[in-house]
Amino acid sequence: MRRFLAILLTGGLLLLGPLALAGGASAATTIAPTTTCGNGVGNVGGRGLICEVTIANRITASGGSATVTVRECQGAAGPPATQTACTKKTISLTKPVTAVTQCNDSLNGGGGTLRCSVKVTNEFIGVSPGATAVTVNQCVGSAGGGGITIVCDPFPATTSGATITQCNGSANGGGLVASSSCTATGTESSGAALKINQCNGSANGGGALIICSANVTSNTSNAAAPGSSPGATPASPGATPAPSTTPAPSTTPAPSATRAPSATPAPSLPPTSTTDQITAQRSGTSPLVLVGLLFLVALSLITAFRRYGDRREVR
């Protein structure tokens, strides 16, 4: 009976182990302006951890936004293809991401495989802050013993307060897997407050593998900032744009005077028209009228002479 209970208890612990690991992974992962993944997990022998964070920051003079994708896998140690217990989330944020903290103080139980990466693209919209090589602090106090070291690029890299701090105090358990590496590349800008802190104090068990990388890229976009009119030239940061002068309204020309309509000439009539004949009669006496008058005078005289003769005969 006791042996049966011992076997049952051992089986229960074996079942609870992965569940506890999964619960820890869930609690250790957040997607926010300060993003985290896989911190303080897998500190038993033969565990594997993968955290892949991809960030697209859009930075404006007044703030910005971000799109963040996190892929996390936890399970038995081994190649990435064997990591089947994976989750992947993509979230849009109303603020740029300013910090990524992941894979720290994890997989210290021996024989662990740690693969963590961060890729950040800072797109500056409406501002041009410039870009310089990213600052790095990595591989300090790591890979002690065993004769195998981490391939670190750049190395040495001990910048205080660097943008990328990784692989410090890690892989000190001896028997490090030869393909272990830590790399940091890219450009940064004073216009983006960003810190990446990963793979520190991790993979310190014997026979561990650690592969960690961080890349930051800063670009200036020609796209208009949100709320600006299309085609507007973005102002340099800190410069107060001069107010645009409102053009004076153009003077409305006085209406041109309306010319009085010209008199419509009377239609010309042919020479033989009635109007010409009447005008001609009014302007002078025609020969026919004179003849008529003379005829009337002669007729009156003849009549008068006949009456005079008749009177003499009666007497």
C-alpha positions as CSV (number, residue, x, y, z in Angstrom):
1,M,0.0,0.0,0.0
2,R,2.8,2.4,0.9
3,R,4.6,1.5,-2.3
4,F,1.5,2.3,-4.3
5,L,1.1,5.7,-2.6
6,A,4.8,6.5,-3.3
7,I,4.4,5.6,-7.0
8,L,1.2,7.7,-7.2
9,L,2.9,10.7,-5.5
10,T,5.9,10.5,-7.8
11,G,3.6,10.4,-10.9
12,G,1.7,13.4,-9.5
13,L,4.9,15.4,-9.2
14,L,5.9,14.5,-12.7
15,L,2.6,15.7,-14.0
16,L,2.7,18.9,-11.9
17,G,6.2,19.8,-13.0
18,P,5.3,20.8,-16.6
19,L,2.1,22.5,-15.4
20,A,4.1,24.6,-12.9
21,L,6.6,25.5,-15.7
22,A,3.8,26.5,-17.9
23,G,2.2,28.6,-15.2
24,G,5.5,30.3,-14.5
25,A,5.8,31.1,-18.2
26,S,2.4,32.7,-18.3
27,A,3.1,34.8,-15.3
28,A,6.5,35.8,-16.7
29,T,5.2,37.1,-20.0
30,T,3.8,40.6,-20.5
31,I,3.3,42.7,-23.6
32,A,3.4,46.4,-22.8
33,P,5.7,49.4,-23.1
34,T,7.8,47.3,-20.7
35,T,7.7,43.8,-22.3
36,T,8.9,40.7,-20.5
37,C,9.3,37.0,-21.4
38,G,10.7,33.9,-19.7
39,N,12.3,35.4,-16.6
40,G,13.2,33.1,-13.7
41,V,11.8,29.9,-15.3
42,G,13.1,26.4,-16.1
43,N,15.7,26.2,-13.3
44,V,15.6,22.4,-13.3
45,G,17.8,20.1,-15.4
46,G,17.1,19.5,-19.1
47,R,14.7,22.3,-19.8
48,G,14.5,24.4,-23.0
49,L,13.3,28.0,-23.4
50,I,12.7,30.2,-26.5
51,C,11.6,33.8,-26.4
52,E,11.3,35.8,-29.6
53,V,10.2,39.4,-29.4
54,T,9.5,41.6,-32.5
55,I,8.7,45.2,-32.0
56,A,7.6,47.9,-34.5
57,N,7.7,51.3,-32.8
58,R,6.2,54.3,-34.5
59,I,7.5,57.4,-32.8
60,T,6.1,61.0,-33.2
61,A,6.9,64.3,-31.5
62,S,3.9,63.8,-29.2
63,G,4.3,60.1,-28.4
64,G,3.6,57.2,-30.8
65,S,2.4,53.6,-30.9
66,A,3.8,50.0,-31.3
67,T,3.0,46.6,-32.6
68,V,4.5,43.8,-30.6
69,T,4.7,40.1,-31.3
70,V,6.0,37.6,-28.7
71,R,6.6,33.9,-29.4
72,E,7.4,31.8,-26.3
73,C,8.2,28.1,-26.1
74,Q,9.0,26.1,-22.9
75,G,9.6,22.4,-22.7
76,A,12.4,19.8,-22.8
77,A,15.9,20.9,-23.9
78,G,16.6,20.3,-27.6
79,P,16.5,21.9,-31.1
80,P,13.8,24.5,-31.8
81,A,11.8,22.0,-33.8
82,T,11.3,19.9,-30.7
83,Q,9.7,22.9,-28.8
84,T,6.0,22.2,-29.3
85,A,4.6,24.0,-26.2
86,C,4.6,27.4,-27.8
87,T,2.4,30.5,-27.7
88,K,2.4,33.5,-30.0
89,K,0.7,36.8,-29.5
90,T,0.5,40.1,-31.4
91,I,-0.8,43.2,-29.7
92,S,-1.0,46.8,-30.7
93,L,-0.1,49.4,-28.1
94,T,-0.9,53.1,-27.8
95,K,2.7,53.9,-26.7
96,P,6.1,52.8,-28.0
97,V,8.0,50.0,-26.3
98,T,10.8,51.4,-24.1
99,A,12.1,48.2,-22.5
100,V,12.4,44.5,-23.1
101,T,13.5,42.2,-20.2
102,Q,13.6,38.5,-20.9
103,C,15.4,35.2,-20.3
104,N,17.1,36.4,-17.2
105,D,17.9,34.0,-14.2
106,S,16.5,31.1,-16.2
107,L,17.5,27.5,-17.1
108,N,20.2,27.1,-14.4
109,G,19.5,23.4,-13.8
110,G,22.1,21.9,-16.2
111,G,21.8,20.8,-19.8
112,G,19.4,23.7,-20.6
113,T,19.0,25.2,-24.1
114,L,18.3,28.9,-24.1
115,R,17.4,30.8,-27.3
116,C,16.2,34.4,-27.0
117,S,16.0,37.3,-29.4
118,V,14.8,40.8,-29.7
119,K,14.3,42.7,-32.9
120,V,13.2,46.4,-32.7
121,T,12.4,48.8,-35.5
122,N,12.0,52.4,-34.5
123,E,10.2,54.4,-37.2
124,F,10.4,58.2,-36.6
125,I,7.4,60.0,-38.1
126,G,7.6,63.8,-38.4
127,V,10.9,64.0,-36.5
128,S,14.5,63.4,-37.6
129,P,16.6,62.6,-34.5
130,G,19.5,60.9,-36.3
131,A,21.1,57.5,-35.5
132,T,24.3,56.2,-34.1
133,A,25.7,52.6,-33.6
134,V,23.9,50.8,-30.8
135,T,25.7,50.7,-27.4
136,V,26.4,47.3,-25.9
137,N,27.3,45.7,-22.6
138,Q,27.6,41.9,-23.0
139,C,29.4,38.7,-22.1
140,V,30.9,40.1,-18.9
141,G,31.7,37.4,-16.3
142,S,30.4,34.6,-18.5
143,A,31.5,31.2,-19.8
144,G,33.9,30.5,-16.9
145,G,35.5,27.0,-17.0
146,G,35.2,24.2,-19.4
147,G,37.5,25.7,-22.0
148,I,34.6,26.7,-24.3
149,T,33.5,30.4,-24.4
150,I,30.6,32.2,-25.9
151,V,31.1,33.8,-29.3
152,C,30.3,37.4,-28.5
153,D,29.9,40.2,-31.1
154,P,30.9,42.8,-30.2
155,F,33.5,41.9,-27.6
156,P,34.7,43.3,-25.4
157,A,31.6,45.5,-24.8
158,T,31.3,47.1,-21.4
159,T,29.4,50.3,-22.0
160,S,27.7,51.5,-18.8
161,G,23.9,52.1,-19.2
162,A,24.0,50.5,-22.7
163,T,20.9,50.1,-24.9
164,I,21.6,46.3,-25.1
165,T,22.8,44.5,-22.0
166,Q,22.9,40.7,-22.4
167,C,24.7,37.4,-21.6
168,N,26.4,38.8,-18.4
169,G,27.1,36.3,-15.6
170,S,25.8,33.4,-17.7
171,A,27.0,29.9,-19.0
172,N,29.3,29.3,-16.1
173,G,28.5,25.7,-15.4
174,G,31.2,24.1,-17.6
175,G,30.8,22.0,-20.7
176,L,29.2,24.8,-22.6
177,V,27.9,23.8,-26.1
178,A,30.3,25.1,-28.7
179,S,27.6,26.9,-30.9
180,S,26.7,29.3,-28.1
181,S,26.7,33.0,-29.1
182,C,25.6,36.5,-28.2
183,T,25.3,39.2,-30.8
184,A,24.1,42.9,-30.7
185,T,23.7,45.0,-33.8
186,G,21.9,48.0,-35.2
187,T,21.5,51.7,-34.7
188,E,19.9,53.8,-31.9
189,S,18.6,57.3,-31.6
190,S,18.3,59.8,-28.8
191,G,14.7,60.2,-29.8
192,A,13.9,56.7,-28.5
193,A,14.3,55.6,-24.9
194,L,14.9,51.9,-25.2
195,K,16.6,49.3,-23.0
196,I,17.1,45.6,-23.8
197,N,18.1,43.4,-20.9
198,Q,18.2,39.6,-21.7
199,C,20.0,36.3,-21.0
200,N,21.8,37.6,-17.8
201,G,22.4,35.2,-15.0
202,S,21.1,32.3,-17.1
203,A,22.2,28.8,-18.4
204,N,24.7,28.3,-15.6
205,G,24.2,24.5,-15.4
206,G,26.7,22.2,-16.9
207,G,26.4,21.4,-20.6
208,A,24.2,24.4,-21.4
209,L,23.5,26.1,-24.8
210,I,22.9,29.8,-24.9
211,I,22.1,31.7,-28.1
212,C,20.9,35.3,-27.7
213,S,20.7,38.2,-30.1
214,A,19.4,41.8,-30.2
215,N,19.0,44.2,-33.1
216,V,17.7,47.8,-33.1
217,T,17.1,49.7,-36.3
218,S,16.2,53.4,-36.5
219,N,14.5,54.8,-39.6
220,T,13.0,58.2,-40.5
221,S,9.7,57.9,-42.4
222,N,8.4,60.3,-45.0
223,A,4.8,59.5,-43.9
224,A,2.8,62.4,-42.4
225,A,2.4,62.4,-38.6
226,P,-1.2,61.5,-37.4
227,G,-3.4,64.5,-37.5
228,S,-1.3,66.5,-40.0
229,S,-2.4,67.4,-43.5
230,P,-1.1,65.3,-46.4
231,G,2.0,66.8,-48.0
232,A,3.0,68.9,-45.1
233,T,6.7,69.1,-44.4
234,P,7.4,67.7,-40.9
235,A,8.9,70.3,-38.5
236,S,12.2,69.6,-36.9
237,P,11.9,68.6,-33.2
238,G,11.6,71.5,-30.8
239,A,11.1,74.1,-33.5
240,T,8.0,76.2,-33.2
241,P,6.5,76.6,-36.6
242,A,5.9,80.2,-37.6
243,P,2.2,81.0,-38.0
244,S,1.2,81.1,-41.6
245,T,0.1,84.6,-42.8
246,T,-3.5,84.7,-43.9
247,P,-3.6,86.2,-47.4
248,A,-5.6,89.4,-47.7
249,P,-8.8,88.9,-49.6
250,S,-8.4,90.0,-53.2
251,T,-10.2,93.3,-54.1
252,T,-13.4,92.6,-56.0
253,P,-13.3,94.6,-59.2
254,A,-16.0,97.2,-59.6
255,P,-18.7,96.1,-62.0
256,S,-18.3,97.7,-65.4
257,A,-20.9,100.3,-66.4
258,T,-23.7,98.9,-68.5
259,R,-23.7,100.7,-71.8
260,A,-27.0,102.1,-73.0
261,P,-28.3,100.2,-75.9
262,S,-27.6,102.0,-79.1
263,A,-30.6,103.3,-81.0
264,T,-32.0,100.8,-83.5
265,P,-31.8,102.5,-86.9
266,A,-35.0,102.7,-88.8
267,P,-35.2,100.2,-91.4
268,S,-34.3,101.6,-94.8
269,L,-37.1,101.4,-97.4
270,P,-36.8,101.2,-101.1
271,P,-37.0,104.4,-103.2
272,T,-40.4,103.4,-104.5
273,S,-42.0,103.0,-101.1
274,T,-45.1,104.9,-99.9
275,T,-43.1,106.7,-97.3
276,D,-40.8,108.3,-99.9
277,Q,-43.8,109.4,-102.0
278,I,-45.5,111.0,-99.1
279,T,-42.3,112.8,-98.1
280,A,-41.8,114.0,-101.6
281,Q,-45.3,115.4,-101.8
282,R,-44.8,117.3,-98.5
283,S,-41.5,118.7,-99.5
284,G,-42.9,120.5,-102.8
285,T,-45.9,120.9,-105.3
286,S,-45.9,118.4,-108.1
287,P,-46.8,119.4,-111.8
288,L,-50.0,117.4,-111.7
289,V,-51.3,119.4,-108.8
290,L,-50.6,122.7,-110.7
291,V,-52.4,121.4,-113.8
292,G,-55.4,120.5,-111.7
293,L,-55.5,123.9,-110.1
294,L,-55.3,125.6,-113.5
295,F,-58.0,123.4,-114.8
296,L,-60.3,124.3,-111.9
297,V,-59.6,128.0,-112.4
298,A,-60.4,127.8,-116.1
299,L,-63.6,125.9,-115.4
300,S,-64.6,128.5,-112.9
301,L,-64.0,131.3,-115.4
302,I,-66.0,129.5,-118.1
303,T,-68.9,129.0,-115.8
304,A,-68.8,132.6,-114.7
305,F,-68.8,133.8,-118.4
306,R,-71.8,131.5,-119.2
307,R,-73.8,132.9,-116.3
308,Y,-72.9,136.4,-117.3
309,G,-74.1,135.8,-120.9
310,D,-77.3,134.2,-119.8
311,R,-78.2,137.2,-117.7
312,R,-77.7,139.6,-120.7
313,E,-80.0,137.6,-122.9
314,V,-82.8,137.8,-120.4
315,R,-82.6,141.5,-120.3
